[in-house]
Amino acid sequence: MTRDRRDERLDQLTGLLATMSRDAATAIRGASAALLDIDRDAGESVLRGDAVLDGLRAKVEAMVPLLLVRHQPVASDLRLVLCAMRIAGDLERMGDLAVHIAKVALMRYPITVVPPAASEVVTDMAVAAARIADKATVVLATRDQLDATQLGLDDDEVDAAQARLLSLLVSGWPYGVESAIDLALVGRYYERYADHAVNVARQVVYLVTGDIRL
């Protein structure tokens, strides 16, 4: 593989990751709309879009052997190839978690999953998760370490909101066990979504510095 051809494939690889990141951000917004706005169309759109994310991850995985076998990459290129596989996995998992949220909303449709008592805290989680997803997309494009570090702080916000939600659910929750289970799952899905976005940032830091800490 010539250098030009190798660079072209590396550009394609980063382009696929950028597309996956945008799709994962779109998915969490759609899932939150299904959950908070009782928007069936939004929820079904998330389910349809998940196949696209799965396909993009498969393309990333198919490109990696070509880059490794046909050209012996220098250290920075090798880090990019290895990080791309991990990042694609995290982004695909983010899409899966958005699907889980959408499915909870669709399963209860047209009844809301989020009663008034939990509306504020779940909205906080949804807003924070979308913001983290957007920042992950920016970090992938800019490879800015400061922005990557900021994701860890945003993740703390999601963790704190999840703790608030769980506190509500165990302190005389008046809407029944089924409602409590739904919301506990939703909170967990948002928390894990944010964790995977932070993992993307960690991989970007490793790509730039060789240091995985964040």
Secondary structure by P-SEA (a helix, b strand, c coil): ccaaaaaaaaaaaaaaaaaaaaaaaaaaaaaaaaaccccaaaaaaaaaaaaaaaaaaaaaaaaaaaaaaaccccaaaaaaaaaaaaaaaaaaaaaaaaaaaaaaaaaacccccccccaaaaaaaaaaaaaaaaaaaaaaaacccaaaaaaaaaaaaaaaaaaaaaaaaaaccccccaaaaaaaaaaaaaaaaaaaaaaaaaaaaaaaccccccc
